Amino acid sequence: MQADRFPPLGHGGSYLAVAEQGNRELRELAHGILPEALTQGGLRAGVDAIARRLDLPVRLDIPAERLPRAIEASAYFVVAEALTNVMKHSRAARAEVTVSVRDGMLDVEVLDDGIGGADPAGHGMLGIKDRVEVLGGRFETASPPGGGTRVSAALPLSARHSRLPRWRHTFKKAPTLPPVSRTTRTESSPI
């Protein structure tokens, strides 16, 4: 999928459009069709394409080196689903995505400063958990009410991926749409 086919929210988009786009990408992942940015540029490029479309500052800290295809696809899925949940439910002002390698594992963490209260038994969270566990990984979530949400996954890697170069960037988008009042959102249930 090409990132330029989907404009940032500040250019006529909506939160619903971002969520629907994320759902389309997740369906493609489920059917084995990986986004072009991911297949051509790796995890960093794939996540960068997602972050550029969001009307939310997203800080990225992601290794530059390519990883095994199954690991990249699973890590991308974790980030895509977690950021979709941030946009749909959290009312966050910002988010962070951190990917690192430690002790033969690829650690993926998505944080937001939203309202918290995510349901670990919700469809999105269960989908992430299932995908991570199929690869022999671990999944955790923490989402205290009023305290934001942390989604963490650890995926096993081979030993050759122990020292990866880093890439850091923060995306800040100035919204051109009127601000959305926290009291006007229609979603009443947490993630």
C-alpha positions in Angstrom: 0.0 0.0 0.0 1.3 3.4 -0.8 1.3 6.0 2.0 0.5 8.9 -0.3 -2.9 7.4 -1.2 -4.2 8.4 2.2 -3.9 12.1 3.2 -3.0 13.2 6.7 -6.1 14.0 8.8 -5.4 17.8 8.5 -6.3 17.6 4.8 -9.9 16.6 4.7 -9.7 13.3 6.6 -11.4 12.1 9.7 -10.7 9.9 12.7 -13.1 7.3 11.3 -11.3 7.3 7.9 -8.0 6.6 9.7 -9.5 3.8 11.7 -11.1 2.3 8.6 -7.8 2.5 6.7 -6.1 0.8 9.6 -8.7 -2.0 9.5 -8.2 -2.4 5.7 -4.5 -2.8 6.3 -5.0 -5.3 9.1 -7.4 -7.3 6.8 -4.6 -7.3 4.2 -2.1 -8.5 6.8 -4.5 -11.3 7.8 -4.7 -12.4 4.2 -0.9 -12.3 3.8 -0.8 -9.1 1.7 1.8 -6.9 3.3 1.9 -3.1 2.7 4.4 -1.9 0.1 6.2 0.4 2.5 6.8 -2.6 4.8 7.9 -5.1 2.1 10.1 -2.5 0.3 11.6 -0.6 3.2 11.2 -2.7 6.3 9.6 -2.2 9.7 10.9 1.4 10.0 9.4 2.5 6.7 6.1 0.6 7.3 5.6 2.3 10.7 6.7 5.6 9.3 4.0 5.4 6.7 1.4 4.8 9.4 2.6 7.6 11.6 2.7 10.2 8.7 -1.1 9.7 8.2 -2.1 10.3 11.7 -3.3 13.6 13.1 -1.3 12.9 16.3 2.3 13.5 17.2 4.0 10.0 17.1 7.6 9.6 18.3 9.3 6.7 16.6 12.5 4.9 17.8 13.0 2.0 15.4 16.0 0.0 14.2 17.1 0.7 10.6 18.2 -2.9 9.8 15.8 -5.3 8.0 14.4 -8.2 10.1 13.1 -11.6 9.1 9.8 -11.1 7.1 7.6 -12.9 9.7 9.0 -10.7 12.5 8.6 -7.5 10.5 5.0 -8.4 9.6 4.1 -9.3 13.2 5.8 -6.2 14.7 4.0 -4.0 12.0 0.7 -5.6 13.0 1.3 -4.9 16.7 2.0 -1.2 15.9 -0.8 -0.8 13.3 -3.4 -2.3 15.6 -2.2 -0.4 18.7 -2.1 3.0 16.8 -5.6 2.2 15.4 -6.8 1.8 19.0 -5.1 5.0 20.0 -6.9 6.9 17.3 -10.3 5.2 17.9 -10.5 5.1 21.7 -7.7 6.8 23.7 -8.3 10.5 23.2 -4.5 10.8 23.3 -2.5 13.9 22.6 0.6 11.9 21.6 1.9 8.4 21.1 5.3 6.7 21.1 6.5 3.6 19.2 9.8 2.0 20.4 11.3 -1.0 18.9 14.6 -2.5 20.3 16.5 -5.7 20.4 17.4 -7.2 23.7 18.4 -10.8 24.7 17.5 -12.2 21.3 14.0 -10.6 21.3 12.5 -7.8 19.3 10.7 -5.6 21.8 7.9 -3.5 20.5 6.2 -0.9 22.7 3.4 1.5 21.8 2.5 4.1 24.5 -0.1 6.8 24.5 -1.1 9.5 27.0 -4.8 9.0 26.6 -7.6 8.0 29.0 -6.5 4.4 29.6 -9.0 1.7 30.4 -8.2 -0.5 27.4 -9.8 -3.9 27.6 -7.1 -6.7 27.3 -9.9 -9.1 26.2 -11.1 -6.8 23.4 -10.8 -8.0 19.8 -7.8 -5.8 18.9 -5.8 -6.8 21.9 -6.6 -10.5 21.5 -5.6 -10.3 17.8 -2.2 -8.8 18.8 -1.8 -11.4 21.6 -2.6 -14.3 19.3 -0.2 -13.1 16.6 2.7 -12.6 19.0 2.2 -15.9 20.8 2.1 -17.9 17.5 5.7 -16.8 17.0 6.6 -17.8 20.6 6.6 -14.2 21.9 5.1 -12.5 24.9 2.4 -9.8 25.0 1.5 -7.4 27.8 -0.8 -4.4 28.1 -1.2 -1.9 30.9 -4.0 0.7 30.8 -5.0 2.1 34.1 -8.1 4.5 33.8 -6.8 8.0 33.3 -3.2 6.8 32.8 -2.7 6.1 29.1 -2.1 2.7 27.6 1.1 0.7 27.1 1.1 -2.2 24.6 4.2 -4.4 24.7 5.3 -7.4 22.6 8.5 -9.4 22.6 9.2 -11.4 19.5 12.1 -14.0 19.3 14.9 -13.2 16.9 18.0 -15.1 15.8 21.3 -14.1 17.5 22.5 -12.1 14.5 20.0 -9.3 15.3 21.5 -8.2 18.6 23.0 -4.8 17.7 20.9 -2.8 15.3 21.5 0.9 14.3 18.9 3.3 15.6 16.6 5.8 13.9 14.7 8.4 15.8 12.1 10.9 14.6 9.2 12.8 16.0 6.3 13.6 13.8 4.3 16.7 14.8 1.2 17.6 12.7 -0.6 20.9 13.1 -4.3 19.9 12.7 -6.3 22.1 10.3 -9.6 20.6 11.4 -11.3 22.1 14.4 -10.3 20.4 17.6 -12.4 17.5 18.7 -13.9 18.0 22.1 -13.3 15.1 24.5 -17.0 15.2 25.3 -18.3 14.9 21.7 -16.7 11.6 20.9 -19.2 8.8 20.3 -17.1 5.8 21.3 -18.2 5.0 24.9 -16.3 1.7 25.4 -12.5 1.5 25.8 -10.2 -0.5 23.5 
